């Protein structure tokens, strides 16, 4: 369960309400628990508007929080509820649906952290109501008086100008006060999502910018569950101009394996710069492999590969056995169930190509594809052949003469480890080189 301060700070940053966030949340929470059945009754409003699946995605434990727009929020709650929340919180009724669209998903996930939809505000968040304005005398707000007066003055001015115009304007179908409905392709997100991570003795420092509050809250929740909320610090901003982070769900699944002290990485769009230099080699190789396997569509820079290190240490005049040993320490990965190499595997292939090109004239390299035992034998055989051919094609593209290479598929016939475990299957899915 998030603390009140964490919840309020999260909503303050996501909505731009700043110090007024707790007052707004207090009013919203009061409205929610006035519904018959508490959150269950509140959910019914969204269900009746055809938005029940979106609402359910906000509940604790759901993997992907879906976004809702201001129009959908107004449709679910109705104009009367929007006006009530506006009046009690001192917010503009025009802005309330937008504020609710950002704040309610965050509030729902915090309230349902115990895995249930309570009928009353959880005790840990009871102090939230203290920030609201429910029952308080509404303060004098000059804009409440000025807006009607300004509107009347504007109407009077328009009437005066119309009486004194001799010609009509060339177009009368567009309004300068009502935004045009966006057309397809308008306001496309253009900026790249960013996220940086640093583990310093179990204290996690993060920073970045994501597209929605739902993405931000989902990531913070995952970090808090893995490392403890008190051990996570930093700020993640929300910017509607940022593209969705396609790697977010994969990263959340990887978090339990990213507890190594000294680990750093930073995402920029579909590229991640990985820094594992403070870790032992075995741990570096494991984490690098995890990034490459799980983030197939992300360009992983700075990964550690024991084979690449071995190739870099080859001395001039190295033998076929030296080259075989180095190549077989390299790791290349494929997209799940396919023979398509992951983006980060291209760098490893490039280094392997350099080593093969530097071997004595006449050296032949057999590229062998191997699979685990899952699936049928014929399918595994075909996949192993396709993967071996994909590596050969990549090596040729990197400069190795085609006549020095041959591809062979072995299916699951030459297992190195137990196919009954995931770790064993991972070892069996491999490319193996034989140099002659």
C-alpha positions, 0 to 999 in steps of 0.5 A, a space after each residue: 500500500 502506498 503512503 498518503 505522501 507517495 500517493 499525493 506526490 504521484 498525483 501532484 506530478 502527474 496532474 500538475 495540481 501541485 500542493 492542491 493534489 491532496 484536496 482534489 484526491 480527498 474530494 474524489 475519494 469522498 465521492 467514490 465511497 458515497 456510492 452504494 457498495 463503495 468502489 464496486 458501486 463506483 465501478 458500475 458507473 464505468 461498466 454501464 458506460 461500456 468502460 468496465 474493462 478499462 476500470 478493471 485494469 486499474 485494480 491492483 495486480 493487473 499488469 497493464 493499466 489502460 488509459 482513459 480520456 476526459 470524454 470517457 470519464 465525463 461519460 462514465 460519471 455524468 455532468 452532475 458528478 463532474 460539477 460536484 467534484 469541481 465545486 468541492 475541490 475548487 477546480 474548473 469544471 472544464 478541467 475536472 474530467 482531465 484531472 480525473 482521467 489521470 488521478 483516478 487510475 492511480 487512486 484506484 490502484 492504491 486503494 485496492 492494493 490489498 487485492 479487494 475493492 473495499 466499501 470504505 477508504 482503507 485506514 492507511 489512507 484515511 488521512 487523505 480526506 483531511 486534504 479535501 474541502 468537503 463541508 468547508 465554506 467555499 472561498 471567494 474566487 474572483 474568477 467566478 464573478 469575472 467570467 460571466 461579466 467578461 462573457 457579457 462584455 464579449 457578447 456586447 463587443 461582438 454585437 457592436 462589431 457586427 453592426 459596424 461591419 460592411 462585409 462578412 468575413 470570408 469564412 464563418 464555419 470555424 470557431 476561434 474559441 472551440 478547438 477543432 476536432 483532431 484529425 488522424 495523424 494530428 498531435 502524434 507523439 514524437 519524443 522518445 520515452 526515457 528511463 534510467 536505473 542505478 542500483 547502489 547497494 539496494 538503493 534504487 535511483 530512477 529518472 525519466 519521462 514516460 507517456 502516461 501516468 498509467 505507465 509511470 505508476 505501473 513502473 513505480 509499483 513494480 520497482 516498489 514491489 521488487 526493491 521496497 518503496 522506501 528504497 526507490 527514489 527519483 522522479 519520472 515525468 509524464 509527457 503526452 508528446 512521448 511515445 509509449 514505452 514498448 519495453 515497459 512490460 518486459 522490463 517490469 518482468 525483469 526487475 527481480 533479476 536486476 538486484 545486482 549492486 552497481 548495475 546501471 542502465 538507461 533507455 532512450 526510445 528503443 535503445 538501452 545503454 547497459 553498464 554492468 562493469 561493476 559486476 563479476 563477469 559471470 553476473 555480467 554475462 547473465 544480466 546481458 543475456 537477460 536483456 538480449 533475450 527479453 528485449 528482442 526489439 531493443 538495441 542493447 548497447 554495452 552488453 557483456 559477452 564472454 565470447 566477444 571478450 575471448 575474441 578480443 584476446 586472440 593473438 595473431 596466428 590463432 589456431 582453429 581450436 582457439 577460434 572454436 573456443 572463442 566463438 562458442 563462448 559467444 551468445 546470439 539470440 533469436 526472437 521467440 519461435 523464429 529464426 530472426 536475430 535480435 537487434 543486439 545479437 548483430 554486434 556479436 555476429 560482427 565481432 565473430 565475423 572479424 575473428 573468422 576473417 582473420 583466421 588462416 586461409 582455407 579455414 572452414 566454419 560450420 554453424 550448427 543450430 540447436 533447439 530444446 526438446 519442446 515442440 515436435 521433432 520435425 519442427 525443431 529440426 526445421 527451426 534449427 536449420 533456419 537459425 543456422 542459416 540466419 547466422 550464416 547470412 548475417 556473417 556473410 553480410 558482415 564480410 565473411 566469404 560465403 564459401 568459408 561457411 556452412 549451416 547445419 541444423 541438429 534439432 534437439 538431438 544434441 542437448 547439453 542440459 536437462 530439457 525438464 528445466 527452463 535453465 536447461 532448455 536455455 542452454 540447449 537453444 544455441 548456436 555452436 561453431 566447429 572450425 576446421 
